[in-house]
């Protein structure tokens, strides 16, 4: 897969995720134009605000996880990453987020890897649950850990294979763009992503990124 293919996949994923909140904004504006009842207009405004917040949160997250947010330096402020995740998962309270990253800054590739894996694990919590995200430095390098626990965990086999092995034939579905990006980020940093088994009640994703040098 080349850079153009990856950009196309990421754009497809972004458009897919923004379709619902942007569509809700459009519907809300149409209702506002025809509605005269004050209470209904107030309710429409509430829905518009919710949709606008959801759209902004998704854009901030994808800009950091997929784009060039954080500037062109080698490090990213981890507070930005935490805020992006909280904006993505925290609004509807469906997923409870635990943040266990002590460092104020981490390498840009590590932050993008952490966010993409967290997105995949959070999406796997189809009925909600708890998502814990951690990063810790050790003698062997940087350890990243994602833990997802909930009533039902569903990680698509295609995503699981893409995370672990990438793409053998160069073809990646748009929904697997983040998984492919995570695999490539880990590979470039000479790390390897480890996943718990499909039958396990808790989804664990771990990565060791060796010290660069």
N, C-alpha and C positions, 0 to 999 in steps of 0.2 A: 504494500500500500504506500502511495506517495503522499506528499504534503497536501496536494489538492484534494485527494480522496478523503483524507482525515478532516480537512476543513469542511468539506461537504457533509460528512457524517455529523460533525459537531453542530453545524448549523441546523441540520435536520432535527437533532435532539433538542436544541434550543427552541426551535419553532414548535415542536410537539408539546413541550412543557409550557410554553407561553400561550398556546392556542386557547386553553380553557379560561384563564383569568382575563385575557384580552377580549375574548368573546363575551365574557360576562360584563366587561366594561361597555362594550358596544350595545348589548341588550339593555343594560341599565340606563344608558343615555336615551335609547329609544323609548323606554318606559317613562322616563322623566319628561320627555317632550309631550306625551299624551296625557299624563296623570295630573289631575287637579286637586285630588284629596291631599291635605297637608300631611296626614299620618303616612300615607303611602309614599309621598315624595320624600319624607324623612327616611323611610325604610329603603327607598331606592338609593339615597345618598349613602346610607350605611353600607349597602352592597357595593356601591362604587368605590368607597374607601377601602373595603376589604380586598376587592379585586386589584386596586391600584397598589396596595401594600404587597400583595402576593406577586404581582408582576415585578415590582422593584426588587423584592427579595430574591426572586429567581435570577434576575439579571445580575445582581451583585454576586450571587454565588457562582454562576457560570462564568462571569468575567474573571473571577479569581481561580476557579478550577480549570477552565479551558483557555482563558485569554491571557492578556499581558498585564493584568492588574498587579499592583505591588511594585510597579516600576521596572527598571531594567537592571537592578542590582541582583546580587546572588542570594540575598536573604529577604524573607517576608515576615512581617510582624504577625505573630500567631494570634493576636487579638482580632485581626481582620478575618482570619480563618474561622475563629470561634463565632464571630458575629455573623458571618455568612451562613454557617451551619444553623445557628439559632434562628436566623431569618427564614431559612428554608423549611426546617422541621418544627420550629417552636410555635408558629402562629396558631395552628389548629390544635395544639396540645396532644396530637395523636401519637407522637413519638417524644419520649422524654430523653433529653440529651445530657450525657455526662462528659465533661471535658477534663482530661488528665494530661495536659501538656504544660510542663513547667517552664520551658524555654520561652523567652520573649520573642526570639527570632529563630527561624529554621530555614534551611536551604529551600529555594523556590521549588525545585523539583520534588522535594519531600512534602511540602505543603500541598502541592497539586495532587500528588499521589494520595496523601491522606484524605483530601476532600473527595476525590473520585471514588476511593474505596468506601468512604462514609456514605456517599450518595447511593452506591450500589447496595450496601448493607441496610440503609434506611428504607430504600424501595422494597427490599425483601421482607420488611415488616408489614405485611399486607393488612394486618388487623391492629397495627400499632404495637407499641412496646417500648423498650429502652435501648438506646444506642449509646455506647461508651466509646470514646475516641481518645487514644493515648499515644504519647511519644516520649521516649526516654533515651538519653545518651548513655552508652556504656563503653567498655574497652573495645568491643567489637564494632562499634559504630553507632548508628541510630536505629532504635527499635520502634516500629510503628505497629499499633495494635488496634483493631476494630472489633467490637463485640456487640452483637445484636441479639436481643432476647425478647420474645413475645408469644402470644397465643398461636400464631401461625407464621412460619418463616418459609418463604418461597423464593429461592434463587434459581433462576432459569438455567438449565444445563448449558445453554449456549454461552451465557455470561460466565459461568463457572469455568468453562473450557477456555474462553478467550482470556480471562484473567490469568489463568495458569500457563497457557501455551501461546497466546497471541493468535495469529491467523496463519495457518499453514498454506492456504491457497490464495491469500491476499484479499479475500472477500469478507467484509464485516458489515453486519446489519446496523442501521442507525441506532437502535436501542443498545447496541453493544459498543458504541463509540467510546464511552467512558471506561469500559472494561479493557478495551484495546489500548487506550491511552495509559491506563494504570500499568498494564503489562510492559509497555514500552518505557515508561518512566523508571520502573524498577529495573528493567534490563539495562538501560543507559547508566544507572547508578551501580551496576554490578550486584544488584540485589535480587532476591527471589521471593515471590508471594506464596504464602502457605495458607490453605483454607481447610477448615474443618469439614468432615464428611457430610454428604447430603442427608444422611439419616439422623445426624446429631440435632438435639433440641435447641442448641445455641449455635449461632453462626459466629465463628472466629476467623478473622483474617489477620495474618501477621506478616511483617516484612522486616528484614534486617538489611540496612543500607550500610555497607562498610565505609570506614573512614576513607575519604578521598585523598589521594596524594601520589 
